[in-house]
Amino acid sequence: MDMSYFMFGPPLISLLSGIAILIWPRLLSYIVAFYLILFGLAGMIPMFMVR
């Protein structure tokens, strides 16, 4: 992968996400809910893997 992607990609994704949230404010609740569920599950997986 080209190094310029890592410098240009995330800010572009953040900008597009911010614009989408301004246009569709309800989208913010879905993004936050998805974030919380994803990281909640990611935090619980190690607890289930240890026996």
C-alpha positions in Angstrom: 0.0 0.0 0.0 1.1 3.5 -0.8 2.1 5.6 2.2 0.1 8.6 0.9 -3.1 6.6 1.7 -2.3 6.6 5.4 -1.8 10.3 5.3 -4.8 11.2 3.1 -7.3 8.4 3.7 -8.4 8.9 7.3 -8.9 12.7 7.1 -10.9 12.2 3.9 -13.1 9.6 5.6 -13.6 11.8 8.6 -14.5 14.8 6.4 -17.0 12.7 4.4 -18.5 11.3 7.6 -18.8 14.7 9.2 -20.7 16.0 6.1 -23.0 13.0 6.1 -23.8 13.5 9.7 -24.6 17.2 9.0 -26.9 16.2 6.2 -28.5 13.2 8.1 -28.2 13.9 11.8 -29.9 10.6 12.7 -26.9 8.9 11.1 -24.8 10.0 14.2 -26.8 7.7 16.5 -26.2 4.7 14.3 -22.5 5.4 14.0 -22.2 5.8 17.8 -24.2 2.7 18.5 -22.1 0.7 16.0 -18.9 2.0 17.6 -20.1 1.1 21.1 -21.3 -2.4 20.2 -18.1 -3.1 18.2 -15.7 -2.0 20.9 -17.8 -3.6 23.6 -17.6 -7.0 21.9 -13.9 -6.5 21.1 -13.3 -5.9 24.8 -15.3 -9.0 25.9 -13.8 -11.5 23.4 -10.5 -12.0 25.5 -12.6 -12.7 28.6 -14.4 -15.6 26.7 -11.2 -16.9 25.2 -9.4 -17.5 28.6 -10.3 -20.8 30.2 
